[in-house]
């Protein structure tokens, strides 16, 4: 019985199951540790998701704002002016150089020592004013020698002429031979030739003596002093002793394109003189106003231009020799031209255009600019009375809505007497 009981106890599976499950306590905590390792990754993924959602939301909001801006463009505020009819000068503009009518370089024509210099550097001198004195004593001595020789030969001539009178009377009475009388005639002629040569020697000595006293041949200004008292100078030297430049009047030489020659020439034929204005390098300040003096007799083939010369009184001495200037030749005056402010004229490459204001919007209109003067431009392509903007071009395009800041600006004056601040040009 005991054996059977043991057999039954060993074979009962229900009784053995609890004993098989008892060794599991060591592995019961593994799921808890895995869950602890998963939580940081979950938190990281949640944060990344939040950041991505924020970025996407910001991008969508920015796109929405940009779209709203595109849909509602800003209205530009502008100032305007009204085109009108009026007269304006048509000019030909060119680069020019101030050129004196006369520039004199005085050189020494004699050898000697400089005794005196009578001018001050930069001094204004007049014709005949003394400039330099050279030692005259050698040339005074040569003049006296020539004068002495002349006096001697004149005495010889006078004696020969008296003998000729005697020989004539004797020959008429046949007291001497005819040959002797004729020889005396030729002797008188020889002595006259000698006297004539002596006169030339005296005059030459006088000229040489005059070279010892250099004077100004023109009215003008002397340059820097090039010689000092005590220096020895020589005839035929390459360096001038003094330079005198005429400043009143003075001229400006400028080159005009051959394409403008025909209309300028026709105006010259019908008018006595054309007005010429000169401006400084910046073309902002008018220096002087003069008249066209003449033009060259041929076209320069290398540049395709013709040289013009304008003359100016230059009483204020504002024009200086070799000064670079901008010359503006008034060819004619355009009557009843359409005038707009130069600020209204815009350019797209070589094409000029303006914006026309109509019903609080602007439209582009291509034009041709004829000339400009005193911030006023003469154009073709628009009608008188049309309104054009003068400011705010950086915000304008064809069809843009605009808001006018103030009433149209006052029409600028076009009287040529009021010019003085702006250079003109022609196209």
Helices and strands as residue ranges (DSSP letters): H 2-11, H 13-21, G 22-27, H 30-71, E 76-78, E 80-82, E 84-100, E 103-106, E 112-117, E 124-125, E 130-134, H 137-172, H 178-210, E 213-215, E 220-222, E 232-233, E 242-245, E 250-257, G 258-260, H 261-270, E 275-279, E 286-295, E 305-312, E 324-341, G 342-344, E 346-348, E 351-358, E 361-373, E 376-380, E 387-389, G 393-395, E 402-404, G 416-418, E 425-426
